[in-house]
Amino acid sequence: MGSRRDPAGATYHRPVADDAAPAFQDLYPEHLAHCYGCGRLNEHGYHIRTRWDGEESVTRFTPSPFHTAVPGLVYGGLLASLVDCHSTGTAAAALYRADGRAMDDPEAPLHRCVTGTLTVRFAHPTPLGPELEIRGLVTAVRGRKVTVASRVLVNGEVTVDAEAICLDLPGSFAP
């Protein structure tokens, strides 16, 4: 996906995608595609890209040197933000799956989720440098509420565990 510069001039790498298929976030309508973490229309955002990998969702992201907490470690706020956006994207995709519809189905209802609750547990320090893999598993779909258990892995080791309760935006939501 290449690298780019942030407004302060530091170079960072955009998320790495394994699959040529559209990511969940690629299918959000324009009026709902401005999120800092996952919005494709936010020029300063992370632009995470989430896809199904069987029953799990997966996102990959490589933090840049300015995403530091202390030398050599990733800032915890970034990790929480990545898990947050990964979880809401997964939740929206899960609602489409529950409806038996593709995410690019133009028929109502449109699903786009926000975070109701996010619990993040930092299991181990996350080293700065390697690619992060964020994986999510939908544990419950109840009406417009979706629960997603996510974890951040570095070279196969879990550094963060999280649970998000995501809420489907009401159909009347508009900017």
N, C-alpha and C positions, 0 to 999 in steps of 0.2 A: 504494500500500500504506500510505501514511501515515507519520507519524513517531511516535516515542515517546521516553521519557526513560530513560536508564540509571540505575543506583542512585545515582550521584553527582549526578543532576539535569540532566545535559547532554542536549540533544535530538539525536537522530540519525535518519537515514532508513533505513527498511528497504529491502531489495532491490527493484528495479523489475522487474516481469515484463511481457513483451509479450503473452503468450499466456494464454488462459483455461484451457487444458488443465492438468491437474495436473503439477506439477514432480516430478522423480524423488524428491525428499526428502518430498513429500507422501504418497508411497506406502510409505514405510518403516513397518514395524510399530511399535507404541508402544514396545516394549521396546528398540528400536534407533533411537529418534528424539530423543535427548537431547544430541547433539553440539553443542558450543558454536558451531561454524561453520554447521552445516546442520540441526541438529535443530529441528523445529517445536515440540517440547515443552520446549525450553530457553528460559525466559522472558528470559534475559539475552543470548542468542546473536545471531548475525548473521542467521539464518534465510535463508541463500542459497537460491535456487530455480533449478534447472538443468533445461533442456529440450533436446531435440534440435532442431537447425536443419540439416536434411539429414544429412550424415555427421558434422557437428561438434555439440558441445554448447555451450550458451551460458548464461551467468549475468551478470546486471547488478547492480552494487552501487555506491551512492554513499557514500563515506566522509564522516564528520562531522568537524568541526574538531578534536575530541580524538583523532582517528586520525593525529596529526601526528608526524613525525620531527623535522624542523627547519621553521621557518615556511614554509608553502606547499607542503610535500611530505608524501606519505603514508608512514607508518611501514612499513618493510620487513617486519616481523613480521606485520602485517595482510595484506600482499600474499601472503606465503607461506601464511598460514592460509586465505585465500580460494582460492588455487590448490589447496591440499591438499584442501579439502572439495569443490571443484568436480571435481577429478580422481577422488576416491573415488566420488562420485555418478555420474560418467560411466562409471567402471569397472563399477559394479553394473548400470547400464542396458545396458552393452555385453554383460555376461554373459547378461542376459535376451534381448537380441537374438540372441546366439549360440545360445541354446536355442530360438529361435523363439517366445518367450513374451512376453506383456505384463508390465510390472512389477507390475501388480495381480493377477496370476495367483496364486491361493492354494496351488497345488500345489507340493510340494517339488521341487527345492531352493529355499530362500530365498537371495537374493544380497544381501549387504551387505559392502562392502569397507573395508579399513583400509589405511593407507600402510605399505609396506615400505621404500621409498626415495623421497625427494623431493629433486630437484636444482633449485635456483632460481638463475637468472642475471638480475641487474638490469641491463637494457640501457640504460635512461635513467631519470632521476629521474621519479617519478610525481607529477604535480601534485595537490594537494589541492583539491577543489571539484567537478570534473567527474565525471560517472558513469563508472565503470570497466566495461569489457566483458571478461569472461573467456571465452575460447574454448578448447575441448579437442578433440583428435583422437585416437581410439584407434589406436595403431600396432601393437599386438599383443595377441592373446588366446591364452594358452597354459595350458590347464587352469584352475587357480584364480588365475593371475597375469595381470593386465591392465596394459599400459603405455599411459599417456596423455601426449601432448605438449600442454601448455597455454600460453597466452600471455595477458597482460593488455594491453588496448588502451585508450588515452585519445584520443578524437577520431580513431580510426583508426591511431594511432601505437602500435607495440609498445613497452611499457616494461619488461615482464618476460617471460622465456621460462622454461619449467619442464618437467621430465619427472618423472612419478610412476610408480613401479611399485607397483601396488595388489594386495592379496591378498584374495580372497574369504574371509570368515569361515567357519570350519568349521560344519557343520550342528549340531554339539553346543554351539555358543556360546550361552550364556544368562547374563543378569546374576545 
